[in-house]
Amino acid sequence: MFNNSKIGAICYYVSDVDKTEAFYRDALGLDVQRMEDDGSGNDWLLAKTGNDIELLFFQQESRPGNSPIIVFDLPEGGIDDTVNALAEKGVTIVTPVSHAPGGWSAEIADPDNHQISMYQSDELPRKAQ
């Protein structure tokens, strides 16, 4: 049934759209668009990843576990530098760079404590060259 399907969007529930917008725009560098009221009296956010997967953010009760964990692939490597740059911006590092199957991973938390993971292949350099 889903074998030819592609993920089109990942939805998050967030407690504060303004904080979420600033985090994903300023800390992660995504182009975040504020969309008009969704009928709940709140604006919502749309951001697209490099491979056109949409991240949607709706203001609603939020708690860890009621939203998915997304994984950003780092195709150019440099996971150590990426994590260090995020830490300098005040981003919470949940899991520092550690070995993962076939590579390296690390996890950070957004303002609602949703985990965001990064992954890079062990064939790529851990630091920028």
Buried (B, 14 or more C-beta within 10 A) or exposed (E): EEEEEEEEEBEBBBBEBEEBBEBBBEBBEBEBEEEEEEEEEEBBBBBBEEEEBEBBBBBBEBEEEEBEEBEBBBEEBBBBBBBEBBEEEEBEBEBEBEEBEEBBBBBBBBBBBBBBBBBBBEEBBBEEE
